[in-house]
Amino acid sequence: MEANDLEVGDLNPGVTVLKPVKGLDSKSEECFRSRLQQSYDGSHQVLFCAEKDDPAEAVIERLSRWEMEVVLSPYMTTC
């Protein structure tokens, strides 16, 4: 198969989703989980961006046991 024979639906480039977070509310864990459960055929990772010691950190770390790559970046303080 040549590149010209591919259709748009055949291409699944790798993606990175950047999700800035700050604090928690009653629906935060549900929202984070929903982000992780989205279906995509290509490779993907979710980068959660939170300030150091943000209360969301513990929830994100617990959810990071999913089979996709989840990264909590405490170094990005201005997402």
N, C-alpha and C positions, 0 to 999 in steps of 0.2 A: 504494500500500500504506500502510495506517495502522499506527500503533504497536501497536494491539491485534491486528493480523494477524501480527505477528512471533512466531516461536518462539524459545525460548532458544538453540537451535543456530545461529540466524541472526545473533546478536549476537557480535561479536568486539571487545570494547573494547581499547584500547591498554593495554599492561602494561609495568611496569618490574620487572626482577628484580634484587634487591640481593644480591650474592654476596661476603660478607666472606672475605678470604684472608689467610693469614699463613704465610710460608715456602713451601718446596717439598718434595715427596717424590717417589718414583719414579713415581707415578701422577698428579701434579698436572696436567701438560699434558693428559693424556687426559681428566681430569675437566673441566677448563676447556673443552676442545674439545667434549665431550659437551653441556655447558650451551649452547654456541653453536649446536649442530646441532639442538636441539629445534625441532620444528615448531609454528608457531602462525599462524593466518590473519590475525590482527589486527596492528597495528603494535606493535613491542616493542623494548626496549633492555635491555642487560645492564650494570649498574653493578658493577664490581669494586671493592671497598673494601680498600685495603692501606696500611700505613704507608709513609712515604717511605723509599726505598732498600730496600724489601723485595725479596728475590730473586725473588719471583713477578712483579714488575713487568715484567721483560724478556720473560717468557713470555707474559704477557697482551698486551703491546704487539705482539708478533709475531702473536698470534692475532687481533688487532683488525682484520686485513685482510679479515675476513669481510664479507659484504654487509649485516650488521646493525650497528646503532650499539652500540659498546662503549666504555665510559668507565672509565678507571682514575682513581679519586679518591684522591690522596695526602693530601687535606685531612681526610679522615674517619678519625680514629685510634681511635675507639671504636665500631666497628660492632656 
